[in-house]
Amino acid sequence: MLDLEEYVEQAYFFQAIAQRILDQVPLQDIMVQVREEILSTTNLPLAIDFLLGELKHLGVLAPAMQRLSHYFSPFQAFIMRQAENEKTKFDFRVALEVLRQEAAYRASGLTVQGLFLFQLETICRNRLRYDHGLTAMAQDPSFDAAWREWILTVRRQLGTIDLADLIYVRSQYYVNRRLRERDAGTESGTRSDIPPVVLFGEKEGKIALAHRRKDPLYLFSSLQRHLGYPAVARRKPIDETVALIPQLQRRVEQLETRVKLLEEDQRGGFDLTRFYQNAPRPIDPPGYEPDP
């Protein structure tokens, strides 16, 4: 875990790249500019120097971020690797926004539940590789041993067991229901059904129970509405009005020209000779003599 100011500067670093890359500025020049704006009391300028050197040699940033595992988390390196992979459809600008949001969330005082849901929604919504993504999540230093063990369990069971069920059985709401059933004598199952470690609160368990056998994206949306967990950046549709206005202007000019020609035709015709152009006289080759 890094200091608070490190995450604040990381959030600004990714935000500045995402904003200035829209102006068709080379990534190397952007990183040189942003380096001068970062606080020199942090370790981010040193990390930028290393990233810049690797970018000049390899043309990508993911290997350098992976080598700086003491500064960038494995999930950050995974996101950058997926964005730079030509086989995936993960937009590089969306990846930068995801990295900015995660750094800003860490700077604002994260919860492990919110961090887990944010990272998992990033994988789900952008259709990234679950195997590598959950492995990178388990290596995050924000999670303790119990969380890492459970994340690897989710990695193995996510394709066969509903995500809402996985969250529900590790919530305090599930434990309270089992204890009430045991006290009332209506408990079904055994005492071993109660998880040894509770990872989610009562509200998370109640919301997960309400979203069983539904799209996981609905579960993420409900948790964000009720508990204030951060939402994952989405790809913004391309604004076609920027190119549409010049096209409309050209068409209006063409229509004006046609209307003028029609008006001249109605007044008695128009002179076509003004559209003629005298062809230039061809240049005689050397030694050519015209016939007398």
C-alpha positions as CSV (number, residue, x, y, z in Angstrom):
1,M,0.0,0.0,0.0
2,L,1.2,3.5,-0.9
3,D,0.8,6.8,0.7
4,L,-2.3,8.9,0.0
5,E,-0.5,11.4,-2.0
6,E,0.8,8.7,-4.3
7,Y,-2.7,7.7,-5.3
8,V,-3.8,11.3,-5.8
9,E,-0.9,11.9,-8.2
10,Q,-1.6,8.6,-9.9
11,A,-5.2,9.7,-10.5
12,Y,-4.0,13.0,-12.0
13,F,-1.4,11.2,-14.1
14,F,-3.9,8.9,-15.8
15,Q,-6.5,11.7,-16.2
16,A,-4.0,14.0,-17.9
17,I,-3.0,11.3,-20.4
18,A,-6.6,10.5,-21.2
19,Q,-7.4,14.2,-21.8
20,R,-4.3,15.2,-23.8
21,I,-4.2,12.1,-26.0
22,L,-7.4,13.3,-27.6
23,D,-5.4,16.3,-29.0
24,Q,-3.3,13.8,-31.1
25,V,-0.3,14.5,-28.9
26,P,2.3,11.6,-28.8
27,L,2.2,9.6,-25.6
28,Q,5.9,10.2,-25.0
29,D,5.5,14.0,-25.1
30,I,2.5,13.8,-22.8
31,M,4.4,11.8,-20.2
32,V,7.3,14.3,-20.3
33,Q,4.9,17.1,-19.7
34,V,3.0,15.5,-17.0
35,R,6.2,14.4,-15.2
36,E,7.0,18.1,-14.6
37,E,3.5,18.6,-13.1
38,I,3.7,15.8,-10.6
39,L,4.8,16.4,-7.0
40,S,8.5,15.8,-6.7
41,T,8.0,14.5,-3.2
42,T,6.3,11.4,-4.5
43,N,7.8,8.4,-6.2
44,L,5.6,8.8,-9.3
45,P,8.2,10.9,-11.3
46,L,10.7,8.1,-10.9
47,A,8.1,5.6,-12.1
48,I,7.3,7.8,-15.1
49,D,11.0,7.9,-16.0
50,F,11.1,4.1,-16.0
51,L,7.8,3.9,-18.0
52,L,9.1,6.4,-20.5
53,G,12.3,4.4,-21.1
54,E,10.4,1.2,-21.6
55,L,7.9,2.9,-23.9
56,K,10.7,4.2,-26.1
57,H,12.3,0.7,-26.4
58,L,9.2,-1.6,-26.5
59,G,6.3,0.8,-27.5
60,V,4.1,-0.4,-24.6
61,L,3.6,0.3,-20.9
62,A,2.3,-2.9,-19.4
63,P,5.7,-4.7,-19.1
64,A,7.2,-1.7,-17.2
65,M,4.2,-1.5,-14.9
66,Q,4.5,-5.2,-14.2
67,R,8.1,-4.8,-13.3
68,L,7.2,-1.9,-11.0
69,S,5.1,-4.3,-8.9
70,H,6.1,-2.4,-5.7
71,Y,4.4,0.7,-7.0
72,F,1.7,-0.3,-9.5
73,S,-0.7,-3.1,-8.4
74,P,-0.9,-6.3,-10.5
75,F,-4.5,-5.3,-11.5
76,Q,-3.2,-2.0,-12.9
77,A,-0.7,-3.8,-15.0
78,F,-3.4,-6.3,-16.1
79,I,-5.7,-3.5,-17.3
80,M,-2.9,-1.8,-19.3
81,R,-1.8,-5.1,-20.8
82,Q,-5.4,-5.8,-22.0
83,A,-5.7,-2.3,-23.4
84,E,-2.5,-2.7,-25.4
85,N,-3.4,-6.1,-26.6
86,E,-4.4,-5.9,-30.3
87,K,-6.6,-9.0,-30.0
88,T,-9.0,-7.4,-27.5
89,K,-11.5,-4.7,-28.0
90,F,-10.7,-2.9,-24.8
91,D,-10.4,0.8,-25.6
92,F,-7.2,2.4,-24.3
93,R,-9.0,5.6,-23.2
94,V,-11.5,3.5,-21.2
95,A,-8.5,1.7,-19.5
96,L,-7.0,5.0,-18.5
97,E,-10.3,6.1,-17.0
98,V,-10.5,2.8,-15.1
99,L,-7.0,3.4,-13.7
100,R,-7.9,6.9,-12.8
101,Q,-11.1,5.8,-11.0
102,E,-9.3,3.1,-9.1
103,A,-6.5,5.5,-7.9
104,A,-9.1,8.1,-6.9
105,Y,-11.0,5.5,-5.0
106,R,-7.9,4.4,-3.1
107,A,-7.1,8.0,-2.3
108,S,-10.6,8.7,-1.0
109,G,-10.5,5.8,1.5
110,L,-11.4,2.5,-0.1
111,T,-13.2,-0.5,1.4
112,V,-12.1,-4.0,0.3
113,Q,-15.6,-4.8,-0.7
114,G,-15.9,-1.8,-3.0
115,L,-12.5,-2.5,-4.5
116,F,-13.3,-6.1,-5.2
117,L,-16.7,-5.2,-6.8
118,F,-15.1,-2.4,-8.9
119,Q,-12.3,-4.6,-10.2
120,L,-14.7,-7.5,-10.9
121,E,-17.2,-5.2,-12.7
122,T,-14.3,-3.9,-14.8
123,I,-13.6,-7.4,-16.0
124,C,-17.2,-8.3,-16.6
125,R,-18.3,-5.1,-18.3
126,N,-15.3,-5.0,-20.7
127,R,-15.2,-8.8,-21.3
128,L,-11.7,-9.2,-20.2
129,R,-10.0,-12.5,-19.3
130,Y,-11.5,-13.7,-16.0
131,D,-8.6,-16.2,-15.3
132,H,-5.8,-13.6,-15.5
133,G,-8.0,-10.8,-14.1
134,L,-9.0,-12.6,-10.9
135,T,-5.4,-13.8,-10.4
136,A,-4.2,-10.2,-10.6
137,M,-6.9,-9.2,-8.1
138,A,-5.8,-11.9,-5.6
139,Q,-2.3,-10.5,-5.7
140,D,-3.4,-7.0,-4.7
141,P,-1.9,-6.0,-1.3
142,S,-5.3,-4.5,-0.3
143,F,-6.7,-7.9,0.3
144,D,-5.7,-10.1,3.2
145,A,-5.2,-13.9,3.2
146,A,-8.9,-14.6,3.6
147,W,-9.8,-12.4,0.7
148,R,-7.1,-13.8,-1.5
149,E,-8.3,-17.4,-0.8
150,W,-11.9,-16.5,-1.6
151,I,-11.0,-14.6,-4.8
152,L,-9.2,-17.7,-6.1
153,T,-12.3,-19.7,-5.1
154,V,-14.4,-17.3,-7.2
155,R,-11.9,-17.8,-10.0
156,R,-12.6,-21.5,-10.0
157,Q,-16.4,-21.4,-9.5
158,L,-17.5,-18.3,-11.3
159,G,-18.5,-20.2,-14.4
160,T,-20.6,-22.8,-12.6
161,I,-22.0,-20.8,-9.6
162,D,-23.9,-17.5,-9.8
163,L,-21.9,-14.5,-8.6
164,A,-24.8,-13.4,-6.4
165,D,-24.7,-16.8,-4.6
166,L,-21.0,-16.5,-4.0
167,I,-21.4,-13.1,-2.4
168,Y,-24.5,-14.0,-0.5
169,V,-23.0,-17.1,1.3
170,R,-20.1,-14.9,2.5
171,S,-22.3,-12.1,3.8
172,Q,-23.4,-11.2,7.3
173,Y,-27.0,-11.4,6.1
174,Y,-26.6,-15.1,5.3
175,V,-25.0,-15.8,8.7
176,N,-27.9,-14.0,10.6
177,R,-30.5,-16.0,8.7
178,R,-28.8,-19.3,9.5
179,L,-28.5,-18.4,13.1
180,R,-32.2,-17.4,13.3
181,E,-33.2,-20.6,11.6
182,R,-31.1,-22.6,14.1
183,D,-32.7,-20.8,17.1
184,A,-36.2,-21.4,15.7
185,G,-35.4,-25.1,15.0
186,T,-36.1,-24.8,11.3
187,E,-32.5,-24.9,10.2
188,S,-31.8,-27.1,7.2
189,G,-28.3,-28.4,6.7
190,T,-25.4,-28.4,9.1
191,R,-23.4,-26.0,11.1
192,S,-20.7,-26.1,8.5
193,D,-22.9,-24.1,6.2
194,I,-21.9,-21.0,8.0
195,P,-18.7,-19.5,6.5
196,P,-15.6,-19.3,8.7
197,V,-14.9,-15.7,7.6
198,V,-17.6,-13.1,6.7
199,L,-16.4,-10.8,3.9
200,F,-19.5,-8.8,3.1
201,G,-22.0,-6.9,5.3
202,E,-25.7,-7.4,5.7
203,K,-26.7,-5.0,3.0
204,E,-24.5,-6.6,0.4
205,G,-25.9,-10.0,1.3
206,K,-29.5,-8.8,1.0
207,I,-28.9,-7.2,-2.4
208,A,-27.1,-10.3,-3.6
209,L,-30.0,-12.5,-2.5
210,A,-32.4,-10.2,-4.5
211,H,-30.3,-10.6,-7.7
212,R,-29.9,-14.4,-7.8
213,R,-30.2,-15.8,-11.3
214,K,-30.0,-12.3,-12.9
215,D,-27.4,-10.5,-14.9
216,P,-24.4,-9.6,-12.7
217,L,-24.4,-6.1,-14.1
218,Y,-27.7,-5.5,-12.3
219,L,-26.1,-6.6,-9.1
220,F,-23.3,-4.1,-9.5
221,S,-25.7,-1.3,-10.4
222,S,-27.8,-2.0,-7.2
223,L,-24.7,-2.0,-5.0
224,Q,-23.6,1.3,-6.5
225,R,-27.0,2.9,-5.9
226,H,-27.5,1.7,-2.3
227,L,-24.0,1.5,-0.9
228,G,-22.2,4.2,-3.0
229,Y,-19.6,1.9,-4.6
230,P,-17.8,3.4,-7.5
231,A,-19.1,2.8,-11.0
232,V,-16.9,1.6,-13.8
233,A,-16.2,3.8,-16.8
234,R,-17.9,2.9,-20.0
235,R,-17.0,3.5,-23.6
236,K,-18.6,6.8,-24.8
237,P,-20.3,6.7,-28.2
238,I,-18.6,8.6,-30.9
239,D,-20.1,12.1,-31.4
240,E,-21.0,12.2,-35.1
241,T,-22.2,15.8,-35.0
242,V,-18.6,17.0,-35.4
243,A,-18.3,15.5,-38.9
244,L,-22.0,16.1,-39.7
245,I,-21.9,19.9,-39.6
246,P,-19.3,20.3,-42.3
247,Q,-21.1,17.8,-44.5
248,L,-24.3,19.8,-44.1
249,Q,-22.5,23.0,-45.0
250,R,-21.2,21.6,-48.2
251,R,-24.6,20.3,-49.2
252,V,-26.2,23.7,-48.5
253,E,-23.6,25.3,-50.8
254,Q,-24.4,22.8,-53.5
255,L,-28.1,23.5,-53.2
256,E,-27.6,27.2,-53.4
257,T,-25.6,26.8,-56.6
258,R,-28.4,24.7,-58.1
259,V,-31.1,27.2,-57.1
260,K,-29.1,30.0,-58.8
261,L,-28.8,28.0,-62.0
262,L,-32.6,27.3,-62.0
263,E,-33.4,30.9,-61.4
264,E,-31.2,32.0,-64.4
265,D,-32.9,29.4,-66.6
266,Q,-36.3,30.7,-65.7
267,R,-35.3,34.2,-66.6
268,G,-34.4,33.3,-70.1
269,G,-31.5,30.9,-69.9
270,F,-27.9,31.2,-68.8
271,D,-24.7,31.5,-70.7
272,L,-22.8,28.3,-70.8
273,T,-19.8,30.0,-72.3
274,R,-18.7,31.3,-68.9
275,F,-18.1,27.7,-67.9
276,Y,-15.8,27.1,-70.8
277,Q,-12.1,27.1,-70.3
278,N,-9.6,27.7,-73.0
279,A,-7.3,24.8,-73.2
280,P,-3.6,25.8,-73.1
281,R,-1.7,25.3,-76.3
282,P,0.5,22.2,-76.2
283,I,4.2,22.8,-76.0
284,D,6.1,21.8,-79.2
285,P,8.8,19.2,-78.8
286,P,12.4,20.2,-79.5
287,G,13.2,20.4,-83.1
288,Y,9.6,20.5,-84.3
289,E,8.9,22.7,-87.3
290,P,5.4,23.4,-88.4
291,D,4.4,22.7,-92.0
292,P,4.4,25.8,-94.2
